[in-house]
């Protein structure tokens, strides 16, 4: 009996060792850390002690890996749309627009971006500041940069950007919170976008996308301006397919055809538009059918904020619902 107990204990001990070896590092010893530190110091000019100290404090979070492998954008349209097109979110959008009417108008005029789109982006991203993320950005970017091979390079770059951003904006690296992908503030800017497009719209000396509605509004508007939004131009319009619908399934959001060419492929529009206008076709899955939409340059611009056509359509439809609820001037 004693021999059996010893064998069992040895097996348990070996099993524990194997499990510990298989577990990702929870701090300090991240895979590829040495190369990351060299790059940060030699290429980016960052302080080595700062970088190694932050990496030692960064915690692997399995829930972050779980979240990025099942994003909402993987859902079909008929399940994705109800997440964002709710009565509550529309009401909050109307309230946000009214509360910040002058700021939104100023940002719109300065950036030449439609007011309703600015409002809708903040609504889809964070429900007007109510859902800005509960993960430490440091943990999110380290987890994805070191333990998510599929996009490790991208998130490692964002981790570098975050370290630099913290220095530039005097942000506490170890305390800043955001989404599982490291996006921050009311408009959910990843660090590289924060550094490139955030603006100090209230002119208080800091680009604060959490507490300053002005900075968040101005930054979203600036992002769309930088990506060449065309104010007052159409985003998308519904269409009907006659002929072979499958030919439209794999079109990219960036317009690569003209309206006339697409019409000759068998797409019938519900309203007239110049046949020379650059356009694409996006397909949205309903439970028992598919919706076909003719999409334009501005639709593609929305996908520069989030690459999913589902996201772009949710932003468009939320913007239309909120705009319709606003009282006339």
Secondary structure by P-SEA (a helix, b strand, c coil): caaaaaaaaaaaaaaaaaaaaacccccccccaaaaaaaaaaccccccaaaaaaaaaabbbbaaaaaaaacccccccaaaaaaacccaaaaaaaaaaaaaaaaaaaaaaaaacccaaaaaaaaaaccccccccccccaaaaaaaaaccccccaaaaaaaaaaaaaaaaaacccccccccccccccccccccaaaaacccccccccccccccccaaaaaaaaaaaaaaacccccccccccccccccccccccccccccccaaaaaaacccccccccccccbbbbbbbcccbbbbbbccaaaaaaaaacccaaaaaaaaaaaaaaaaacccc
